[in-house]
Amino acid sequence: MIKLVSVILTFVLFSLPNEVSAYFIDSTTVNGSKVNSATINGSKVNSATINGTAVDSTTLNGVPDIKAKKTAAIIYQLFFFIDFNNAQKEAQPEFCFVGEKSFVIGEILKQTHESRKRNIDVSISNWQQASDVPLSYCHIIYNADPKPSDKEITKALSEESMTIANNVNLKETGNIASISFQGTAVTFVFSRKHLRRSSLEVNHQLIRASVVIP
């Protein structure tokens, strides 16, 4: 598992496919909920804020946050390992980040792409809580601080979106997958039950290389 994830990270962390770009729709509203976003490739990008403080998301106390960078890389590359089997299939990749603790990951993904000119747009949006995210809107949803109280909402979102948390307690949170670390070593976990309940088809090689729990 670690070997495959390492290959993914080596390929994607700072060397994304040439046809892919990042595109952040300027502040907009989806189903009545405000989306925090920005635009790159020639357009001004505002820095992210966490708890009201501007954050340079590639650093932590001036030191690069390797775990956060790896998380952003894995989230991006996962899109290419999944068949979404719905109306999203032909749409541009839509990455959604839930809760302020997750926004830094989206900011890293954004900053990694800023200087690159690609032909395919990638959209990233931030949401304050899981209940704000429209069903079927996101390809991949990452929540760094999932709450058991949101389990039913997360299960509904998981029907057509890959929901990812930062811990392995998938039974309590309802997410399909999780990304966690031991030191800087990555552990990727799938819930077999939650994945089977969704409409998603995940590449078998990735499944075999990951930890799969009931």
BELQUIRA-V742888 format. One record per residue. RES is the residue in one small letter. OMEGA is omega in radians with two decimals (NA if undefined). NEAR is the number of other ideal C-beta (glycine too) atoms within 10 Angstrom. D_CENTER is the distance of its C-alpha to the mean C-alpha in Angstrom with 2 decimals. Layout:
res: [RES RES]
omega: [OMEGA OMEGA]
near: [NEAR NEAR]
d_center: [D_CENTER D_CENTER]
//
This chain:
res: [m i k l v s v i l t f v l f s l p n e v s a y f i d s t t v n g s k v n s a t i n g s k v n s a t i n g t a v d s t t l n g v p d i k a k k t a a i i y q l f f f i d f n n a q k e a q p e f c f v g e k s f v i g e i l k q t h e s r k r n i d v s i s n w q q a s d v p l s y c h i i y n a d p k p s d k e i t k a l s e e s m t i a n n v n l k e t g n i a s i s f q g t a v t f v f s r k h l r r s s l e v n h q l i r a s v v i p]
omega: [-3.13 -3.14 -3.12 3.12 3.10 3.09 3.11 -3.10 3.14 -3.09 -2.88 -2.94 3.08 -3.14 -3.08 3.14 -3.04 -3.07 -3.05 3.05 3.05 3.14 -3.09 -3.10 3.10 -2.98 -3.05 3.12 3.11 -3.11 3.07 -3.12 3.14 3.11 3.06 -3.11 -3.14 -3.13 3.13 -3.07 3.08 -3.13 -3.10 3.11 3.10 3.13 3.12 3.04 3.07 -3.06 3.07 -3.09 3.10 -3.05 2.89 -2.91 3.12 -3.13 3.03 -3.03 3.09 -3.12 -3.14 3.12 -3.04 -3.13 3.14 3.11 3.11 3.13 3.13 -3.14 -3.13 3.13 3.12 -3.02 3.14 -3.13 -3.07 3.09 -3.02 2.95 -3.01 2.97 3.10 -3.09 3.14 -2.94 -3.09 -3.11 3.06 3.14 -3.14 3.13 -3.10 -3.11 -3.01 3.10 -3.05 3.14 -3.14 -3.02 -3.13 3.13 3.09 3.12 3.08 3.13 3.12 -3.08 3.11 -3.07 -2.92 -3.03 -3.07 3.09 -3.08 -3.09 3.13 -3.13 3.05 -3.09 3.11 3.13 3.13 -3.12 -3.09 -3.12 -3.05 -3.10 3.11 -3.02 3.11 3.07 3.07 -3.12 -3.03 2.95 -3.13 3.14 3.10 3.12 -3.10 -3.12 -3.10 -3.12 3.09 -3.14 3.12 -3.03 -3.09 3.08 -3.14 3.10 3.10 3.11 -3.07 -3.14 -3.11 3.12 3.04 -3.13 -3.05 3.07 3.14 3.06 -3.05 -3.12 -3.03 -3.14 -3.10 -3.05 3.12 3.12 3.12 -3.03 3.08 3.04 3.11 -3.04 2.87 -2.91 3.05 3.10 -3.06 2.97 3.12 -3.03 3.02 2.93 -3.13 -3.12 -3.09 3.11 3.14 -3.14 -3.11 3.07 -3.04 3.00 -3.10 3.12 -3.05 3.13 3.11 3.12 -3.11 -3.09 -3.10 2.99 -3.13 3.12 -3.13 NA]
near: [16 12 8 16 21 13 12 22 16 11 14 21 18 12 11 20 13 11 8 19 19 26 20 26 15 11 12 11 8 14 10 7 16 14 22 18 19 20 15 20 16 6 10 8 16 13 13 22 13 14 6 6 8 9 16 14 21 16 12 14 5 6 8 11 18 13 17 19 20 22 24 27 25 21 24 24 19 24 16 14 16 18 11 21 12 15 9 17 10 7 13 13 21 20 24 26 28 31 18 17 14 25 23 22 27 24 25 26 25 23 19 20 22 13 8 15 10 16 9 13 16 22 19 28 24 20 24 14 13 25 14 18 27 15 12 17 21 25 24 21 27 30 27 20 13 26 15 11 10 19 16 11 18 26 17 17 28 24 16 19 28 26 32 27 26 19 16 18 13 26 14 13 24 23 31 29 26 23 23 17 13 8 7 8 12 21 15 23 21 20 23 13 12 23 18 9 14 21 14 21 13 18 13 9 10 20 15 10 16 17 13 14 14 8]
d_center: [19.20 18.98 20.70 18.25 15.20 17.45 18.17 14.56 14.23 17.64 16.92 13.75 13.56 16.10 17.39 15.30 17.26 19.92 19.29 15.78 15.48 13.25 14.63 14.16 16.51 19.02 19.20 19.52 19.85 18.43 20.65 22.13 19.09 18.55 15.36 15.12 14.51 16.54 17.87 18.33 20.67 23.82 22.71 22.57 19.34 19.68 18.48 16.11 18.02 17.56 20.53 22.31 22.17 20.91 18.55 18.39 14.97 15.95 18.77 19.83 23.54 23.86 22.43 19.24 16.55 16.05 13.78 11.31 11.69 11.32 8.07 6.71 8.85 7.96 4.32 6.44 9.36 8.44 8.96 12.47 13.20 12.94 15.69 14.78 18.53 18.67 19.05 15.49 16.56 18.28 16.10 14.10 10.39 8.82 5.30 6.07 6.27 9.26 12.13 13.48 12.43 8.71 9.92 11.02 7.76 7.25 10.95 10.98 9.01 11.54 14.42 13.99 14.54 17.15 20.20 19.43 20.99 19.43 20.50 17.37 15.42 11.66 10.95 8.72 9.92 10.43 12.14 14.59 14.52 13.41 16.70 16.03 13.37 15.50 15.67 14.64 13.14 9.44 8.61 5.22 5.15 4.38 8.00 9.77 13.04 13.39 16.96 19.28 20.80 17.74 17.97 19.59 17.22 14.21 16.40 17.13 13.57 13.12 16.02 14.30 10.50 8.56 8.07 7.01 9.12 10.59 13.92 15.82 17.60 16.06 19.49 19.63 16.21 15.87 12.34 12.37 10.94 10.63 10.33 13.51 16.08 19.84 20.80 18.53 18.46 15.23 15.51 13.24 14.55 14.75 16.85 19.39 20.50 17.28 16.34 19.92 19.86 17.11 17.94 15.43 16.96 15.26 17.14 19.93 19.85 16.40 17.66 20.84 19.29 17.17 18.62 19.25 20.59 22.58]
//
